[in-house]
Amino acid sequence: MTGKGKKRTIANELPSSPRLADTPEETADWVECWTLTNKDGNTSFAELWSAMDLSSSADAYTESDTFDYAEIEGAANEGLFQEDAHLYEAAAEATFAEISDRISACGMTQYPFTVTAERVTANTDATKSVYAFLLLLSKYGPDAGPRKSEGAKLFEDVCAHALTTFLGGGVGHAEAQVFGFPRRVSCNGFADALDTLCCRLGEGQGSKERPTTQDQKDGKLDVVGWKNFADGRKGKLIIFGQCATGGNWRDKRSELIETYQWCTQWMLDRPYVFPMRSFFVPHRVADKDWLVTCAAGGLLFDRCRLASFDTDLPKATADELAAWTKYVMEQNRGG
């Protein structure tokens, strides 16, 4: 906060604060991000209530207005803006209910916070959590990390590992490959990457030469997972996946065309069983968006589903993920 009497524009302060009109998913994200990045490492029910009250009390100001932030905060704390206190309490309760749902969805061991009826506290090993990485990625974007660390490509690695685990892992004869461009594996362009994929799949026979093949990057295909049979024969479960990290993820749900079209367009021969589609986001997808996202993008892996399956990451990936998370936490440290 600024010192008493010092002016600050409302546009620079309030977007990071929860508002009464926010959804429980948005407010829960705020609680988790604030818990990770503030020095105390925790957020109480009362602090959430106060933050929403303070934010809402300044809603009458326009972006061009300036005001004494200390005076507004003091007035809020004195209860001058709490005529509708029950609304703030209901919003805070809905937020904590959403947080409880997240624990159930991703599993207590994968959720990097300890939650009581009164507060949320970051665990000591939160920087190593896949969930924390996904949360900060959804909040601050893929470019928020260290200069040489690519958040978007790291997200694809996380998605590929989760997909492999979902399909049964090594014990279940499951494999996955990151296909998205730019690639972190040594493939010379789209055709080479597709040839490598077909070889590993044992299906498709390789890339089909088309007038646009040399200009193609990834055909909107980011990750591929499959489950083999012990007999090694064709006709297996294959999953094509698209990843979307930005706030415009809803616009990308249907960018990956139907898999029979994709395979017909780019492969020399069709897989015996056409792949199914899937959609990966680091966001917590609300119930109101769930049906349309599944219908448009296929099998949905949101933040909680990814966290639940991203156990035992390869050490190199886990180390890079922890470094990215720690850096973003430190860059956005407050309170």
N, C-alpha and C positions, 0 to 999 in steps of 0.2 A: 504494500500500500504506500501511497505517497504521504508525505508529511502534511500536517494540518495546514490548510490554506493554500496548498499547492494544487494547481489545476491540472486536469487530465481529460482528454477527450473520451467520451463514452465508447466510441468505436474501438479504441485501443484496449479497453478493459473488459467489456462485458461478453464478447463472443466466447470467451473461455469459461464463462459461468453458466450454470444450469438455470433454465427458466421454467416457470410454472407450466408453460405451454409445451415443453419438451415431452417426448415420449419416455416411458420408463427405460427403454433401451438406450436412448441418448443420455439420460441422466445417470444411468448405471455406468455407462462409459466414462462420464465425467468423474464419478466417484472413484472408479478404478484408476484412471489416469492421474487424478489428483493424489491418490494414495501412493502411487508409484513415484511421483515426482516431488512431493512436498517433503520437507526435512524431517517431519515427525513420522512419516511413513504410515499414517492412519487417517481415516475420515470418520467422524461420528455422525450419527443420525441428526443431532442438533446442528452440526456444521453444515450438513446438506440443506436442512430447513433454512438456516440463516442465509446460505449462499443463494438459494432460490428467492428468498424474501428480498435480499439486497438487490439482486438482478432485476426482479420484477418492479421494485420500487423506483427504478430509474428508467423504466420503459417509456415514460412520457417524454424523455429527452430525445432529440434527433441526433443523427450522427455528427452533425456540425456543431452541436451544443458542447459546451464545456461546463464543468460543475465541480464543486468541492467534494471530492469523493469521501473524505473523512466525515463531512457533515451528513451525507447520504447514509453512510454506514452507521453512524451514531443514531440517526433517526430510526433506521430499521431496527437496530438493537433495542431501542426504547419502545418498540412496538407500534410506532406511528403508521406503519404500513402493513399491519397484521390484522386488519379488520376481517379478512377471510382466512384466519389461521387454520381452519379445518381443511382448506384446500391444499395448503402447504404440507400439512401432516399426511393427508391422503396421498399426495404425490411422492413424499418421502417413503411412505409405506409401500407404495407400488414399486418404487425403485429397489428397495431391499427385497421385495418378493421376486423381482426380476433377477437380482443377484443370486438368490437361492436357487432359481431355476437354472442358472448358469452352472452352479456347482453340480447339480444333478446331471446336466447335459454333458459336461466334460469330465466329471469325476473329481472328487475332492483332492486326490493326489496330483491332479493336473491343474487345479485352480490355485494360483499363486498368492491367494489371500486367505486370512483367517477371519471368519465372519461371526459376529455375535449379534444379539438383538440391538445393540447400541452402536457398534462401530465395525469398520472394515480395516484390517491391518495387513500390510504387505509382509509376506514371509521373507526370511533372511536370504533365501535362494531364488527370489523372484526374477532376478536378471537371467537365470538359466531356464526360465519357463517359456515354453512355446506360446502359451496363452498370452503372456506379457508382450512377447514380440509381435503377435498378431494384433493385440490391442493398440500398441503404439504405432504399428504400421497403418492401421485403419485411421488413426487419429492424425498422425503427422505426415504420412505419405512415404513412398519408397525411397525418396531422396533425402530423408532426414538423418540417415546414418553417416558413418565415417566416409570420407571421400572415395576410398577405393572399394567400399562395400556396396554391392548392388542389392537394395532391398527387394526389388521385384524378382530378381533371379533367386535370391535366398528364399523368397516365398514359394517359388516353383519347386525348389528342393524340398521344402517342408511338405508341400502338397503331394509330391511324388512319393515321399516316405509314408505319409498318411494313407495314400492309396494302396501302397504295397501291404501295409499292415492290415488295412480293411479287408483286403483280398486273402489274407492268411499268412503273409510274410513268407520267409524261406521255407518254413515247415509246410505251408500250404501251396508251395510251388508258384508263388506270386512274384512278379517282377514289375518294374516301372522304369520309364525313361522320360527325362525332361526333353521336350521337343521344341519349346518356344525359342524365338529369336530375340536378342542375340544369344547364341548358345555358349554354355560354359564347357562344352565338350568339343573335342577336335573333329568337327565335321565341316567339310568345305561346302557350305550352302545347303539349300533345301533338299536337292536331289540326293546328296550324300547322306544327309540326316535321315531321309526316308528309307534309303537303301539299308542303312544300319538298323533302323527300326524293323523293317520287314525281315531282315536276317535274324534278329533276336526273336521276333514273333513266330518265325517259321511260316509266315503267310504273307500274301500280297505280292511276292516275287520281285519287289523293287519299285522304283519310281517310274512313272510314265512320262516320257518326253513330250512336252507340250510347248507351244510358242511362248507361254508365260512362265515356264518352269524356272528359268534362270533368274527371273525377277522376283520369284516367290520367296517369302521369308519363312512363314510357318503355317499359312492357311488358317490362322486363328486357333491352331492347335498348340497347347502349351505342355500338357503332360499326357502320357499314355500308360495305363496299367493293364496287366493281363494275368490270368490264372491258368497255368499249364496243367495238363494231365500227364500222368506217369507214362502213358503210351506214346507221347510225343506227336500224336496225330493232330491234324488241323481240325478246327472247329472248337474254339475255346472262348471263354468270357474275356472280352476286351473292352476297356473303358477309355474313351477319349475325353480329355478334360480341358476346359478353358479357365484361366485365372484372371481375376479382376481385382486390383487393389484400390483403385481410386473411388472417390465419392460418387462417380457416375456409373457405378457398377450395374445399376438397373438397366442402363442403356446397352450393356454388353451381354446381357443374358442370352440373346439369340444370335450372336455374331458367328458362332461356330455352326456351320450348316449341318444338316442332317448327315449322319455318318455314311449312309449309303451313297450320298452325293459326293462326299469328300473322298471316299475310297475309289469310287468310279472315276472321279476326275484326276486323281493323282497316283493311284496304284495300277501296276500292270495287270493284276488279277485281284478280284474281290476276296476278302476274308470269307471263309465258309459261313461264319456267323457275323453279321455286321456288328460293329461296336455300339455300345450305348454311350450316351453323352453324359457329362458331369460338369459341374460348375463350382469353382472354388473362390471364396472371398474371405478376407481376414475380419470381416464385419460380423456382428451379431444380427442375424436376419430375423425380423419380427414376424409374428404369426400372420399379419396382414399381407406380408410380401411372400410368404412361403409357397403358397400354391402356384402363383403366377411365375415365381422363379423356377420351381421344379418343372412346370409346364414348358417354360421357354428355354431353360438351360440344362435340364436333366437332373441327375442325381446331385443333390446339393450338399456341399461341405462348407458350412460356415465356421466361424471361429471356434465354437465349442466342439463341433464334430471333429475338426482338424486337431484340436488339442487332445481330444480323447484318444486319437489313434497315433499321435506323434510321440510315442514312447521309444526310448533307446535309439535316439538319432545317432548317425555316424559322428564320431568325435569331431571331425573337421567342421561338419555342419553345425553341431552343437556349440562349438567354440565361436564360430563366426556369428551365430545367432545371439549368443550371450554378449559378445562385443558390441554388436549393433544395438541391442536393447540397452546396455549400460550407457553407451554414448548418448542415445536419445534421451534417456532419463536425466543424465547430467546436463545436457543442453537445455532441458526444459525444467530444471530444478526451480522450485519456488517455495514460498511459505517458510 
